[in-house]
Amino acid sequence: MRLFRDAIVFGKKVVIADVHLGLLRFYDRYLIEKAVELAEKFQTLIVAGDLKHLGKTGLLNEFIERVAGICELILIKGNHDTKLNFEKSIRFGKYGIFHGHANPTDDVLDAKYWIVGHSHPSIYLNGVKERCFVLGEVNDKRIVVLPAFNDLCASTAINLEKPVGIVFRRYNCGDWKAILLDGTVLRF
């Protein structure tokens, strides 16, 4: 498993979260092109929730058609994906993927690695919020919280406030790491 831009890669699969199509409709085309670029590099693209923004669809169908025309596309339901029939969570061997606003299925909870979205983590540095990954361990689980794929989404500065989501409600994350998109590792 490795970090790649604002995504995570394992095998020939890439996982993103929190696309939020429709948040600002003019930005949807950029997000589609960014996802297409990933789809061209991997066999499977997994969206770990919130493909669309609550109450808006944006260019949802275009996103799905373009990406699914290049690689396998797996969509996991997030709290913003109302009225969409996506997977609740999914497991690939030792990797369990879910959005993070609600509990995943039991088989995903049993996975060694959890890949989660929902929290939109960032770090506040010198007056600026920088999107980041959050990496931690709990018992025998390794957890990766993805940054929002849509860089216009509001983010939670994890060094100033507690992020939302079941991972942060359940576990003490004080000794976890934040990794900026440029690879800089920080503790929070």
C-alpha positions as CSV (number, residue, x, y, z in Angstrom):
1,M,0.0,0.0,0.0
2,R,1.3,3.4,-0.9
3,L,0.2,7.0,-1.0
4,F,-0.2,8.6,-4.4
5,R,-1.1,12.3,-4.6
6,D,-4.4,12.5,-2.7
7,A,-5.2,8.8,-3.2
8,I,-4.0,5.4,-1.9
9,V,-2.8,2.5,-4.0
10,F,-2.7,-1.2,-3.3
11,G,-2.0,-3.7,-6.1
12,K,-3.6,-2.3,-9.3
13,K,-6.3,-0.5,-7.4
14,V,-6.5,3.2,-6.4
15,V,-8.8,4.7,-3.8
16,I,-10.1,8.2,-3.5
17,A,-12.8,9.7,-1.3
18,D,-14.9,12.8,-1.1
19,V,-15.2,13.9,-4.7
20,H,-18.3,16.0,-3.9
21,L,-19.4,16.6,-7.5
22,G,-21.8,19.5,-7.6
23,L,-20.2,21.4,-4.7
24,L,-19.2,24.0,-7.2
25,R,-20.4,22.8,-10.6
26,F,-17.8,24.6,-12.6
27,Y,-15.1,22.6,-10.8
28,D,-16.7,19.2,-11.7
29,R,-14.9,18.9,-15.1
30,Y,-11.5,19.3,-13.4
31,L,-12.4,16.6,-10.9
32,I,-13.5,14.3,-13.7
33,E,-10.2,14.9,-15.6
34,K,-8.3,14.3,-12.4
35,A,-10.1,10.9,-11.8
36,V,-9.7,9.9,-15.5
37,E,-5.9,10.5,-15.1
38,L,-5.9,8.0,-12.2
39,A,-8.2,5.6,-14.1
40,E,-5.7,5.5,-17.0
41,K,-2.9,4.3,-14.5
42,F,-4.8,1.6,-12.6
43,Q,-7.2,-1.3,-13.3
44,T,-9.7,-0.3,-10.6
45,L,-10.7,3.1,-9.2
46,I,-12.6,3.0,-5.9
47,V,-14.5,6.0,-4.6
48,A,-14.8,5.6,-0.8
49,G,-17.9,7.7,-0.5
50,D,-19.4,11.1,-1.3
51,L,-19.1,11.0,-5.0
52,K,-21.7,13.8,-5.1
53,H,-22.4,16.7,-2.8
54,L,-25.6,16.5,-0.7
55,G,-28.7,17.5,-2.7
56,K,-26.7,18.1,-5.9
57,T,-25.6,15.7,-8.6
58,G,-23.2,17.8,-10.6
59,L,-21.7,15.9,-13.5
60,L,-22.3,12.5,-11.7
61,N,-23.3,10.6,-14.8
62,E,-20.4,12.0,-16.8
63,F,-17.9,11.0,-14.1
64,I,-19.3,7.5,-14.0
65,E,-19.3,7.0,-17.8
66,R,-15.8,8.5,-18.3
67,V,-14.1,6.5,-15.5
68,A,-16.0,3.3,-16.1
69,G,-15.1,3.5,-19.8
70,I,-11.4,3.2,-18.8
71,C,-11.2,0.9,-15.8
72,E,-13.4,-0.9,-13.3
73,L,-15.2,1.7,-11.1
74,I,-16.4,0.8,-7.6
75,L,-18.6,3.2,-5.7
76,I,-19.0,3.1,-1.9
77,K,-21.9,5.1,-0.4
78,G,-21.1,8.1,1.7
79,N,-23.4,10.3,3.7
80,H,-23.9,12.7,0.8
81,D,-24.7,9.9,-1.7
82,T,-28.4,9.9,-1.0
83,K,-30.7,8.0,-3.4
84,L,-27.8,6.3,-4.9
85,N,-27.4,2.5,-4.8
86,F,-23.7,2.1,-4.0
87,E,-21.9,-0.5,-1.9
88,K,-21.9,0.1,1.9
89,S,-18.3,-1.0,2.2
90,I,-16.1,-3.5,0.4
91,R,-13.2,-5.8,1.2
92,F,-10.3,-6.9,-1.0
93,G,-8.2,-9.5,1.0
94,K,-6.6,-7.6,3.9
95,Y,-8.0,-4.2,2.8
96,G,-11.4,-2.9,4.0
97,I,-12.8,0.2,2.5
98,F,-15.7,2.3,3.7
99,H,-16.7,6.0,3.9
100,G,-16.4,6.4,7.6
101,H,-19.7,8.1,8.6
102,A,-21.2,4.8,9.6
103,N,-20.1,1.3,10.5
104,P,-19.0,-0.9,7.6
105,T,-20.0,-4.6,7.2
106,D,-18.5,-7.1,9.7
107,D,-16.1,-8.6,7.1
108,V,-14.6,-5.1,6.5
109,L,-14.2,-4.5,10.2
110,D,-12.2,-7.7,10.3
111,A,-9.7,-6.5,7.6
112,K,-6.1,-5.7,8.7
113,Y,-6.1,-2.3,6.8
114,W,-9.0,0.2,6.9
115,I,-9.1,2.8,4.1
116,V,-11.6,5.5,5.1
117,G,-12.8,8.9,3.9
118,H,-15.4,11.3,5.3
119,S,-13.2,13.3,7.7
120,H,-11.5,15.7,5.1
121,P,-8.3,15.9,7.2
122,S,-5.9,18.8,7.0
123,I,-3.2,20.3,9.1
124,Y,-3.1,24.0,10.0
125,L,0.4,25.4,9.3
126,N,1.4,29.1,9.2
127,G,-2.2,30.3,8.5
128,V,-3.0,27.7,5.8
129,K,-4.8,24.4,5.9
130,E,-2.9,21.7,4.0
131,R,-4.8,18.5,3.1
132,C,-3.3,15.4,4.5
133,F,-3.6,11.7,5.1
134,V,-4.0,10.4,8.6
135,L,-2.3,7.1,9.5
136,G,-2.7,5.2,12.7
137,E,-2.8,1.8,14.4
138,V,-5.3,0.4,16.7
139,N,-4.6,-3.1,18.1
140,D,-3.9,-5.1,15.0
141,K,-5.5,-2.6,12.5
142,R,-3.8,-0.1,10.4
143,I,-6.0,2.8,9.5
144,V,-5.6,5.3,6.6
145,V,-7.9,8.3,6.5
146,L,-7.9,9.9,3.0
147,P,-7.9,13.6,2.3
148,A,-10.8,14.9,0.3
149,F,-10.2,14.4,-3.5
150,N,-12.0,17.7,-4.1
151,D,-9.5,20.2,-2.7
152,L,-12.3,22.9,-2.5
153,C,-14.1,21.0,0.2
154,A,-13.9,22.3,3.7
155,S,-11.4,20.4,5.8
156,T,-10.9,19.7,9.4
157,A,-7.5,20.9,10.8
158,I,-6.7,17.8,12.9
159,N,-4.1,19.7,15.0
160,L,-6.8,22.1,16.1
161,E,-10.0,20.1,16.3
162,K,-11.3,16.5,16.5
163,P,-12.4,15.3,13.0
164,V,-15.8,13.7,12.4
165,G,-16.3,10.0,11.7
166,I,-16.4,6.7,13.5
167,V,-12.6,6.3,13.4
168,F,-12.1,9.5,15.4
169,R,-15.1,8.8,17.7
170,R,-13.9,5.3,18.6
171,Y,-10.1,5.7,19.0
172,N,-7.6,8.0,20.6
173,C,-5.7,9.3,17.6
174,G,-3.2,11.5,19.5
175,D,-0.1,9.5,18.5
176,W,-1.1,9.0,14.8
177,K,0.7,10.6,11.9
178,A,-0.4,13.2,9.4
179,I,1.2,13.0,6.0
180,L,1.0,16.0,3.7
181,L,0.4,15.4,0.0
182,D,4.1,16.2,-0.6
183,G,5.1,13.3,1.7
184,T,6.0,15.4,4.8
185,V,5.3,13.4,7.9
186,L,3.9,15.2,11.0
187,R,2.6,14.1,14.4
188,F,-0.5,15.8,15.8
